[in-house]
Amino acid sequence: MNLQSKIEYSIALLRKCEQMALEMDSENGFYLAFSGGKDSQALYHIAKMAGVKFKAHMNLTSVDPPEVIRFVKRNYPDVELIKPKMSIYDMALKKHLIPTRTIRWCCAEYKEMSGAGKVTLIGIRHAESSRRSKRNEVEINNHKFSGNFDQFSEHLEKMVTCVRGKDKILVSPIIHWSDNDVWSFLNKNGIEHCSLYDEGYKRIGCILCPMSNYRQKIRDIQRFPHVKHKWIQAIQKLIDEGYINRNFSDAEFGFDWWISDKSFEKFYADEVLQQKIDFGE
């Protein structure tokens, strides 16, 4: 399928889902999850092209690159910026846990709860990862449904009724797009992207995101040293309180271990690992 066909398919999917979105939020329609990255930009502009009703929201985490925030404020002034009630550092102290690749509570706390009770547009794509290659264009969180719109529409009334409240319907209009499709779409339509991409960044999510590779984390440390400093402070408090292995008496050594993505079982104290905590995975 060429890019034009994918654009047409994405627009058709949005238009099919619009009535459902309006039933759940007549004032705003779709809840569009925006990040300032290239995929969410493509999602935003496809929704504009489709002529559907939506409101875009960007959930901040307190570790967002300032370049991204400035870019969104300048280029997408209609996007609502939602500030966190608690910084990620304070949340780590509250949970007694630093987020890791395998314990990624940060997404659940700062991203995934938004859009509850609405039809939420997200910019995920199959080409991003093996995990996302298994995702479908229409889903209900908590695994109540996953499939295409035609399958979903067979039980539409029942499905819409059952998701009111905490649940949300997730729609992924650009799920079949490749990286090249996204860049071609933005470039051909003269859509400006965040300058961090021009500096070699492949993704422009949270600073020191647990899902970033080691090279990306080193780049983040060099560019945003204040984030490293705040994480070291948080790690030191958790060491002092006994939640992180006391072998890491030097918080900076603990920080280096953390960003290297080594075994988290050796990072946390035994009593922390025994806690039954819902990480939203």
C-alpha positions in Angstrom: 0.0 0.0 0.0 1.5 3.4 -1.0 1.4 6.4 1.2 -1.6 8.0 -0.5 -3.6 4.8 0.0 -2.6 4.8 3.7 -3.6 8.5 4.1 -7.0 7.7 2.6 -7.4 4.6 4.8 -6.5 6.7 7.9 -9.0 9.4 7.0 -11.7 6.9 6.4 -11.0 5.2 9.8 -11.3 8.6 11.5 -14.6 9.4 9.8 -16.0 6.0 10.7 -15.1 6.5 14.3 -16.2 10.1 14.7 -19.9 9.4 15.6 -18.7 7.1 18.3 -16.3 9.9 19.6 -19.1 12.4 19.6 -21.4 10.1 21.5 -18.8 9.9 24.3 -17.8 13.6 24.2 -20.2 15.7 22.2 -18.3 18.9 23.0 -14.8 17.9 21.9 -15.2 14.7 20.0 -11.9 12.7 19.9 -9.3 13.0 22.6 -6.0 13.3 20.6 -2.9 12.3 22.6 -0.1 14.6 21.5 3.6 14.5 22.3 5.2 16.9 19.9 7.0 14.0 18.1 6.7 13.2 14.4 4.1 10.5 14.8 1.7 12.7 16.9 2.2 15.5 14.4 1.1 13.1 11.5 -1.8 12.0 13.6 -2.9 15.6 14.3 -2.7 16.7 10.7 -4.5 13.6 9.4 -7.3 14.4 11.9 -7.4 17.9 10.4 -7.5 16.6 6.9 -10.3 14.2 7.9 -12.3 17.2 9.2 -13.3 15.4 12.4 -13.9 17.0 15.7 -11.0 16.6 18.2 -9.2 18.2 21.1 -5.4 17.6 21.4 -3.8 17.2 24.8 -0.1 16.8 25.8 0.6 15.3 29.2 3.8 16.7 30.7 5.9 14.6 33.0 8.4 17.1 34.5 11.2 15.5 32.4 10.1 16.8 29.0 12.8 18.3 26.7 12.3 22.1 26.8 12.8 22.2 23.1 9.8 20.0 22.6 7.6 22.2 24.9 8.7 25.4 23.1 8.0 23.7 19.7 4.5 22.7 20.7 3.7 26.1 22.2 4.8 27.8 19.0 3.5 25.5 16.4 0.4 23.9 18.1 -1.0 26.6 20.4 -4.4 24.8 20.5 -2.9 21.7 22.2 -3.7 21.7 25.9 -0.6 21.2 28.0 -1.4 19.2 31.1 1.0 19.7 34.0 1.7 16.8 36.4 0.4 17.1 39.9 3.6 15.6 41.2 7.1 15.6 39.6 8.4 12.2 38.5 11.2 12.5 41.1 8.6 12.9 44.0 6.5 10.1 42.5 9.6 7.8 42.6 10.1 8.6 46.2 6.4 8.0 46.9 6.5 4.6 45.1 10.0 3.8 46.5 10.9 2.9 42.9 12.9 4.4 40.1 11.2 3.5 36.8 13.1 0.9 34.7 12.5 -0.8 31.4 10.7 -3.7 33.1 9.0 -1.6 35.8 7.7 1.3 33.7 5.2 2.9 36.1 5.8 6.4 34.7 3.7 5.7 31.6 0.8 4.6 33.7 1.0 7.6 36.0 1.6 10.3 33.5 0.2 9.1 30.1 -2.2 6.2 30.1 -4.9 7.5 32.4 -5.7 10.5 30.2 -8.7 10.2 27.9 -10.7 7.9 30.2 -14.3 7.6 29.0 -13.5 9.0 25.6 -12.4 7.8 22.1 -8.6 8.5 22.2 -6.5 8.9 19.1 -2.9 7.7 19.5 0.0 7.7 17.1 1.4 4.3 17.5 2.7 2.3 14.5 3.4 -1.3 13.8 6.9 -0.4 12.5 8.0 1.0 15.9 8.6 -2.2 17.7 7.8 -5.9 17.9 5.4 -5.2 20.8 3.5 -2.6 18.8 3.4 -4.8 15.7 0.8 -6.8 17.6 -1.5 -3.8 18.3 -4.7 -3.2 16.4 -6.3 -0.1 14.9 -9.2 -0.1 17.5 -8.8 -1.3 21.0 -10.4 -0.9 24.4 -7.9 -0.6 27.3 -7.8 -3.4 29.8 -7.9 -5.8 26.8 -11.7 -5.8 26.4 -11.4 -5.6 22.6 -8.7 -5.5 20.0 -9.3 -5.6 16.3 -10.3 -3.5 13.3 -13.2 -1.1 13.1 -15.5 -3.5 11.1 -15.1 -6.1 13.9 -15.7 -3.5 16.5 -18.7 -2.0 14.8 -20.6 -5.3 15.0 -20.8 -4.8 18.8 -20.6 -1.0 18.8 -23.5 -0.1 21.1 -22.5 -2.6 23.7 -18.8 -1.6 23.5 -19.5 2.1 23.9 -21.7 1.5 26.9 -19.1 -0.7 28.6 -16.3 1.7 28.4 -17.9 4.7 30.0 -16.0 5.8 33.1 -12.3 4.7 33.5 -12.0 2.8 30.2 -11.3 4.3 26.8 -11.5 3.3 23.2 -8.1 3.6 21.5 -8.0 4.4 17.8 -4.6 4.3 15.9 -5.2 5.9 12.5 -1.5 5.7 11.3 -0.8 2.2 12.7 0.1 0.9 9.2 2.5 3.8 8.4 6.3 3.3 8.2 8.9 5.8 9.4 9.4 6.9 5.8 5.6 7.4 5.4 5.6 9.8 8.4 8.5 11.9 7.2 7.2 12.0 3.6 3.8 13.1 4.8 5.3 15.9 7.0 7.8 17.1 4.4 5.4 17.0 1.5 2.9 19.1 3.4 5.5 21.6 4.6 5.0 20.7 8.3 7.8 21.8 10.5 9.2 19.3 13.0 11.0 19.7 16.3 14.7 20.7 15.9 15.9 17.8 18.1 15.4 15.4 15.1 17.9 17.5 13.1 20.4 16.9 15.9 20.2 13.2 15.6 17.5 12.3 18.0 15.4 9.3 16.8 12.8 9.9 19.5 12.0 13.0 21.5 10.1 11.6 24.5 11.0 12.0 28.2 14.6 12.8 29.2 16.4 9.6 30.3 13.3 7.5 29.4 13.9 3.9 30.6 13.1 2.7 27.0 15.9 4.8 25.5 19.1 3.0 24.6 22.3 3.7 26.5 23.7 6.0 23.8 20.6 8.1 24.0 20.8 8.3 27.7 24.4 9.5 27.6 23.3 12.2 25.1 20.5 13.2 27.5 22.9 13.5 30.4 25.2 15.8 28.5 22.4 18.0 27.3 20.3 18.0 30.4 22.7 17.6 33.4 20.0 19.0 35.8 17.9 15.8 35.2 20.9 13.6 36.2 21.4 15.7 39.3 17.7 15.3 40.4 17.7 11.6 39.8 20.9 11.2 41.9 19.2 13.1 44.7 16.2 10.8 44.5 18.4 7.7 44.4 20.3 8.9 47.4 17.1 9.4 49.4 15.9 5.9 48.5 19.3 4.4 49.5 19.1 6.3 52.9 15.6 4.9 53.4 16.6 1.4 52.5 14.6 1.0 49.3 17.7 0.7 47.1 20.4 -1.9 47.7 22.8 -0.4 50.3 25.7 -1.7 48.2 25.0 1.4 46.2 26.1 3.7 49.0 27.3 6.1 46.3 24.2 7.5 44.6 26.1 8.4 41.5 27.3 4.8 41.1 23.6 3.7 41.6 22.6 6.2 38.9 25.2 4.8 36.5 23.9 1.3 37.2 20.4 2.4 36.5 21.0 4.1 33.1 23.0 1.1 32.0 19.8 -0.9 32.3 21.5 -3.7 34.3 19.5 -6.2 36.4 17.0 -4.2 38.5 16.8 -7.2 40.9 20.3 -6.1 42.1 19.3 -2.5 42.2 16.4 -2.7 44.7 16.5 -3.9 48.3 14.8 -7.3 48.8 11.8 -5.8 50.7 11.0 -3.6 47.7 11.1 -6.5 45.3 8.6 -8.4 47.5 6.1 -5.6 47.3 3.0 -6.3 45.2 2.6 -3.0 43.3 0.5 -2.5 40.2 2.8 -0.8 37.6 0.1 -0.6 34.9 1.9 -3.1 32.6 
